[in-house]
Amino acid sequence: MFFLVFTSLFVAGCDENQPTNQVQRFGSVTGLKPDKLEYYKELHANSWPSVLKTIWKCNIQNYSIYLQQIGDDYYLFSYFEYTGDDFEADMERMANDPDTLRWWEETDSCQLPLEEDGIWTTIEEVFQTD
């Protein structure tokens, strides 16, 4: 399930006219359940090596997640760079990895989607430097 969400969110940000091997940047946001805050931090402080290896094999680099409290609500912002030349195939490979699927079950249960059709909501890039 997360694969469909992940792919639909991030494929929307792909520019099909970009040359291959050019870095594509992706940002997204989701909510975080307040009662899961410490567990979510603990999970990421002890990320599973097999999941990190899959991320790397799927041409994702510089992957970061940030946390921000606004009022009583918590939000997560993610950023990563994709360096491959077949995003959909790489995301499918990731979604077929058993350890990654188990990881997503753990992390998805902590999150509060901002939209009905996915855990993470793609956000618009309005500025970048090279």
C-alpha positions in Angstrom: 0.0 0.0 0.0 2.7 2.5 0.9 4.4 1.8 -2.5 1.3 3.2 -4.2 1.2 6.2 -1.9 5.0 6.8 -2.2 5.0 6.4 -6.0 1.9 8.5 -6.5 3.3 11.3 -4.4 6.8 11.4 -5.8 6.2 10.5 -9.4 4.0 13.5 -9.6 7.1 15.5 -8.9 9.2 13.9 -11.7 10.0 15.9 -14.8 10.0 13.4 -17.6 12.0 15.8 -19.8 15.0 15.9 -17.4 18.2 14.3 -18.7 19.1 10.9 -17.1 21.4 11.0 -14.1 20.3 14.5 -13.2 19.5 14.8 -9.5 15.7 15.1 -8.9 14.7 16.6 -5.5 11.6 15.6 -3.6 10.0 17.1 -0.6 6.9 16.0 1.3 5.0 16.5 4.6 2.8 14.5 6.9 1.5 14.7 10.4 2.8 12.8 13.4 0.6 11.3 16.2 1.7 13.1 19.4 1.6 9.8 21.4 4.0 8.2 18.8 6.6 11.0 18.8 9.2 9.2 21.0 8.7 5.9 19.2 9.1 7.5 15.8 12.3 9.2 16.9 13.6 5.9 18.4 12.8 4.0 15.2 14.8 6.5 13.1 17.7 6.7 15.7 18.0 2.9 15.1 17.1 2.6 11.5 17.3 -0.9 10.1 20.5 -1.4 8.1 18.6 -3.5 5.5 16.2 -0.6 4.8 19.0 1.9 4.5 20.7 -0.4 2.0 17.5 -0.6 0.0 17.2 3.1 -0.1 20.7 3.4 -1.4 20.2 0.6 -4.0 17.1 2.5 -5.2 19.2 5.5 -6.1 18.0 7.7 -3.2 20.5 9.8 -1.4 20.6 12.7 1.0 17.4 11.5 2.6 16.4 13.6 5.6 13.3 13.8 7.8 12.7 16.9 9.9 10.2 17.4 12.8 8.3 20.6 13.6 5.7 21.3 16.3 3.1 23.9 15.3 0.7 24.6 18.1 -0.3 21.2 19.5 0.4 19.4 16.2 3.5 17.7 15.0 4.6 17.6 11.3 7.3 15.7 9.5 9.1 17.1 6.4 11.1 14.8 4.2 13.6 15.6 1.6 15.6 13.3 -0.7 17.4 13.3 -4.0 16.9 10.7 -6.7 19.9 10.0 -8.9 18.7 7.0 -10.9 17.2 7.0 -14.4 14.0 4.9 -13.7 12.2 6.2 -10.7 9.1 4.0 -11.0 11.2 0.8 -11.3 13.3 1.8 -8.3 10.2 2.6 -6.2 8.7 -0.8 -7.2 12.0 -2.5 -6.1 11.8 -0.7 -2.8 8.1 -1.6 -2.4 8.9 -5.3 -3.0 11.6 -5.4 -0.3 10.2 -7.4 2.7 12.2 -5.4 5.3 11.1 -2.1 3.9 7.5 -3.2 3.9 7.8 -4.1 7.6 9.5 -0.7 8.3 6.7 1.1 6.6 4.2 -0.7 8.8 6.0 0.6 11.8 6.4 4.2 10.6 3.0 4.5 8.9 1.2 3.7 12.2 2.9 6.8 13.7 1.8 9.2 11.0 -1.3 11.4 10.5 -1.8 11.9 6.7 -2.8 15.4 5.7 -4.7 14.0 2.7 -6.9 11.0 2.2 -4.9 9.4 -0.6 -1.5 9.0 1.0 0.7 9.1 4.1 3.0 11.8 2.7 1.8 14.9 0.7 4.2 16.2 -2.0 5.1 19.8 -1.4 6.1 22.3 -4.1 9.7 23.4 -4.5 9.8 27.2 -4.8 13.5 27.8 -4.5 16.8 25.9 -4.8 20.5 26.6 -5.3 23.0 24.5 -7.1 
